[in-house]
């Protein structure tokens, strides 16, 4: 028989995984222009909306076409909030990994599943369907970047309706009606 502690632990783990899957950021728009910094190309830049005081999840893809490794160490918003490179550690656990090294000729997807960036607590709201000027921190160098905030308030305290959760989990497809991702 399961003990009460084991039952509660399994329930908490399941709830954590379910909440994490619902809170995934909306992918960047298919026509996202991205950014190029020398040999580094950044695309599919997206963030979850969040209110001031909360944390947003930022996802992106980094391609290093150069001959030296690139070190992604964070992301800066205009409010200079702290950021952390996060990673999945297995069994529903995640934690700060410090930095992400992108080898020469490699592409790394900070997709929100295995690796992502968390920024917060935020000084200002990140409103759905907006773009915010940000800087990607590559070692000690900061590169300007347009941060696209998804259409669903997944980072806010509002309840998420099933239709909104579906929009947030869609792939990089462009919608016909011009809304959503």
C-alpha positions as CSV (number, residue, x, y, z in Angstrom):
1,X,0.0,0.0,0.0
2,X,1.0,3.5,-0.7
3,X,1.7,5.7,2.3
4,X,0.1,9.1,2.5
5,X,3.4,10.8,2.0
6,X,4.1,8.9,-1.2
7,X,0.6,9.6,-2.4
8,X,1.0,13.3,-1.8
9,X,4.5,13.3,-3.4
10,X,3.1,11.7,-6.5
11,X,0.2,14.1,-6.6
12,X,2.5,17.1,-6.3
13,X,4.8,15.8,-9.0
14,X,1.9,15.3,-11.4
15,X,0.6,18.8,-10.6
16,X,4.0,20.3,-11.2
17,X,4.4,18.6,-14.6
18,X,0.9,19.6,-15.6
19,X,1.4,23.2,-14.5
20,X,4.8,23.3,-16.3
21,X,3.3,22.1,-19.6
22,X,0.5,24.7,-19.4
23,X,2.9,27.5,-18.6
24,X,5.2,26.9,-21.6
25,X,5.8,30.1,-23.6
26,X,4.2,30.7,-26.9
27,X,6.6,30.2,-29.7
28,X,7.8,33.1,-31.7
29,X,6.0,34.1,-34.8
30,X,7.0,32.2,-37.9
31,X,8.0,35.5,-39.6
32,X,10.2,36.6,-36.6
33,X,13.2,38.4,-38.0
34,X,15.5,37.3,-35.1
35,X,18.9,38.9,-34.7
36,X,22.5,38.4,-35.9
37,X,25.5,39.2,-33.8
38,X,28.6,38.4,-35.9
39,X,28.7,34.6,-36.1
40,X,25.7,34.2,-33.8
41,X,22.1,34.0,-35.1
42,X,19.2,34.2,-32.6
43,X,15.7,33.2,-33.8
44,X,12.3,32.1,-32.4
45,X,12.5,34.6,-29.5
46,X,9.5,34.4,-27.3
47,X,8.5,35.1,-23.7
48,X,5.5,34.3,-21.5
49,X,3.4,37.3,-20.4
50,X,3.7,38.1,-16.7
51,X,2.8,40.8,-14.3
52,X,5.2,42.9,-12.3
53,X,6.7,40.9,-9.5
54,X,6.4,37.6,-11.4
55,X,8.8,35.7,-13.6
56,X,8.7,35.2,-17.3
57,X,10.0,32.3,-19.3
58,X,12.0,33.2,-22.4
59,X,12.8,30.7,-25.2
60,X,14.9,31.1,-28.3
61,X,17.3,29.4,-30.7
62,X,21.0,30.2,-30.8
63,X,23.1,29.2,-33.9
64,X,26.9,29.6,-33.7
65,X,28.4,29.6,-37.2
66,X,31.8,30.8,-35.9
67,X,35.0,29.0,-34.9
68,X,34.8,29.9,-31.1
69,X,32.3,28.8,-28.6
70,X,29.6,31.3,-27.5
71,X,28.5,31.5,-23.8
72,X,24.9,32.5,-23.2
73,X,24.7,33.8,-19.7
74,X,21.3,35.6,-19.5
75,X,18.9,38.2,-20.8
76,X,18.3,41.8,-19.8
77,X,15.1,43.7,-20.0
78,X,14.8,47.5,-19.6
79,X,14.1,47.1,-15.9
80,X,17.5,45.2,-15.5
81,X,15.7,42.4,-13.7
82,X,17.9,39.3,-12.8
83,X,17.8,36.4,-15.2
84,X,18.8,32.7,-14.9
85,X,19.6,30.0,-17.4
86,X,17.5,27.1,-16.3
87,X,17.5,23.4,-17.2
88,X,15.5,20.3,-16.7
89,X,17.4,18.0,-14.3
90,X,15.2,15.0,-14.6
91,X,12.2,13.6,-12.8
92,X,10.3,16.9,-13.0
93,X,13.1,18.8,-11.4
94,X,14.7,21.9,-12.8
95,X,17.4,24.3,-11.6
96,X,19.8,27.0,-12.6
97,X,22.6,25.8,-14.8
98,X,24.6,29.1,-14.8
99,X,25.4,29.4,-18.5
100,X,24.9,27.7,-21.8
101,X,27.9,27.0,-24.0
102,X,27.2,26.8,-27.8
103,X,29.9,25.0,-29.6
104,X,31.3,26.2,-33.0
105,X,28.9,25.1,-35.7
106,X,26.2,24.1,-33.3
107,X,22.6,25.2,-32.7
108,X,21.0,25.2,-29.2
109,X,17.3,25.4,-28.7
110,X,16.3,27.0,-25.4
111,X,12.9,25.5,-26.0
112,X,11.4,25.6,-22.5
113,X,11.5,21.8,-22.2
114,X,15.2,21.2,-21.5
115,X,16.7,24.7,-21.3
116,X,15.2,28.1,-21.0
117,X,15.8,31.6,-19.5
118,X,13.8,32.9,-16.5
119,X,13.7,36.7,-15.9
120,X,12.2,38.1,-12.8
121,X,10.8,39.3,-10.6
122,X,9.7,41.7,-13.2
123,X,9.7,45.5,-12.6
124,X,6.9,46.0,-15.2
125,X,4.2,43.9,-16.8
126,X,5.0,42.0,-19.9
127,X,1.7,42.3,-21.8
128,X,0.4,39.7,-24.2
129,X,1.0,40.3,-28.0
130,X,3.7,42.9,-27.4
131,X,7.4,43.3,-28.2
132,X,9.9,44.5,-25.7
133,X,13.5,45.7,-26.3
134,X,15.9,43.3,-24.5
135,X,19.5,42.3,-24.6
136,X,20.9,38.8,-24.9
137,X,23.9,38.4,-22.6
138,X,26.7,36.5,-24.3
139,X,29.5,36.3,-21.8
140,X,30.2,39.9,-20.9
141,X,28.7,41.3,-24.1
142,X,25.0,42.4,-24.4
143,X,23.4,42.2,-27.8
144,X,20.1,44.0,-28.5
145,X,17.1,41.8,-29.3
146,X,13.4,42.1,-29.8
147,X,11.5,40.0,-27.3
148,X,8.1,38.8,-28.5
149,X,5.6,38.3,-25.7
150,X,3.1,35.5,-26.4
151,X,-0.7,36.0,-26.7
152,X,-1.7,34.0,-23.6
153,X,-1.3,35.3,-20.0
154,X,0.5,32.1,-19.0
155,X,2.8,33.9,-16.6
156,X,0.0,35.9,-14.9
157,X,-2.2,35.0,-12.0
158,X,-5.3,34.8,-14.3
159,X,-6.8,31.4,-14.9
160,X,-5.9,29.9,-18.3
161,X,-8.9,28.8,-20.4
162,X,-8.5,25.6,-22.5
163,X,-8.6,27.6,-25.8
164,X,-5.8,29.9,-24.6
165,X,-3.7,26.9,-23.5
166,X,-4.1,25.4,-26.9
167,X,-2.9,28.6,-28.6
168,X,0.2,28.6,-26.3
169,X,1.1,25.1,-27.2
170,X,0.8,25.4,-31.0
171,X,3.9,25.0,-33.1
172,X,5.5,27.7,-35.2
173,X,2.6,27.7,-37.7
174,X,1.2,31.0,-38.9
175,X,-2.5,31.4,-38.2
176,X,-4.9,32.5,-41.0
177,X,-6.8,35.0,-38.8
178,X,-3.7,37.0,-37.8
179,X,-4.0,36.5,-34.0
180,X,-2.1,34.1,-31.7
181,X,1.3,32.8,-32.5
